[in-house]
Amino acid sequence: MLRVIILGAAAGGGLPQWNCACDVCQAARLGHRATPQTQSSIAVSADGAHWVLINASPDIRQQFAATPALQPQSFPRSSPLSAVLLTNADVDHIAGLLSLRESQAFPVYASGRVQRVLEANAVFNVLDRQQVARRTLTLDQPQPVLDANGADTGVRVEPFTIPGKVALWLEDPHAANFGSVPEDTIGLALSAVGSRSRLFYLPGCAALPDDIKARLRPEDSLLFDGTTFTEDEMITCGVGHKTASRMGHLPMSGEGGAIALWQDVPLARKLFIHINNTNPVLLADSPERAAIVAAGWQLARDGMEFCVE
């Protein structure tokens, strides 16, 4: 059985975003209709003792402090953290690595592309290579997640490329699709040894071809990109000029949106994660929230826990 904890459910910037006065952020500040959320990250465990972090949010210290299962268990220093997996090189998924530099041994797993990005940025050398090994994931192959000493955590992962976009800070304005390559964004199929079902984690996804949907079985669970509700949400809210597609995300709604595209795929559980602060589904009484619930979706939230058996 795979135990899952949602550490953070928001997209980059969190909720409320520090400089945003949109309706959703203001509601979160006032403490009604919307609940504050940290930037997206989850933790999974096969035994409740050894935890694998999926993406390292800039809010990681706050998230660990709010999660008893991830707090030190013995004097003077210790951590249940056994490994870190990265799905891309977005700032909201790698910046938290810099807060995990306190002489704690764990490996960082990522695609070859993301490992090269980390290698090229000297700031990540604060993670002592003698303590923090960098391991490249083998795509399209189920594989064990091992801790720093090579011991099996009991978690299994199958990584695969999904449509996405190079991280904003790596964009090349002169290249096609801003210089994106296939391994910029990966999805993860996570499970525990012996479990019959899997958790598919896709917090960023720019399109949904049939071959990705075909990977999932009815007993599987899905945590999927829920950045915006509409394609032009940032524009209509007056807080930006980019569409969801330009940012490398599928909107929730519309003929080509996530709700419609996943409608014909039976699953045990479907949740949206990586929710932008402008997304009206974050308002508990909004028609947009009612729409996703009517379509069979849940909204991930900080501190939510569930099991995949």
C-alpha positions, 0 to 999 in steps of 0.5 A: 500500500502506498501512503500519499501526503499532499504537502503543497497543492498550489502552483508557483507563488502559492496561495495567496501569492505575495503580490497578488490581489486577485479575488482568490488571493484576497479570499485566502487572506481573509480566511473565508471561501479559500484556504491558503496553499503552499507550492506543489509537492507530495510525499509517498511511502510504502512503509510509513517510515521511509518517505520519498519526496516528489518535487522540492517546493520553495515552501519545503521547510514549512511543509515538513514542519506541518507534517509529523511523518517527515519530522526528525525522529531521533537526536541529534539530527535525522530525517525520514526523507529517503529520496527526492524525485523531480518531474521537471526543472521549474523553480517551484519544483527544484528551489526547495533542494537548497533548503535540504543542504544540512548534511542529510544523505538522500539521492535526487532522481530526475531525467537526464535533461533535468540532471544536466540542468542541475549540473550546470547551475553551481548553486546546487553544489550546496548539496554535498555530492558525498551526501546527495547522489544524483541518479538518472531515471530510466524512462519507461521502466519500472524501477525501485527507489533506493535510499542513499545507502542503496537500500530499497524504500519499497517505492516503485516508479515508472517515469515517462515523458509527457508534453510540456515546456522547458522551465521558464528560467531556461526558455530560449526566445529564439528557439522553437517551443522555447528550446523544450526537449522531450525530457523537460517534463516527465510523469511518474507512475508510483506504487508500493511493492506488491500493490495492485494499483498505482498513483500517476503524478502529472503536475504539469502537462501541456497535452494529453495524447492517447498513449498517456491515457492508455497507461492507466488502469481503472484501479489507478489514481491520478494527480493531474495538472490543474493550473488554470480553469480556462485557457485565457484565465491569466489574461481575463483576470488581468494578472498576466498575458500568457495562456495556459498553453503558453505556460505549458499547461492544459486548462481544466475546462473546454473541449480540449481541457483536462476534464473532457480529455480524461472523461472516458478514462475510468479511475479509482480517484482523480484529483487536480493539483498545482492550482494557480492562485487565479483559479476560481475552483479554489473558492469553495462556493464557486460554480467552477468548483461545483463543475469539477466535483460534478465531473468526478474530480477532487481538489488536492489540498495541503495536508490531504492524505490517502492510500493507493492499495 
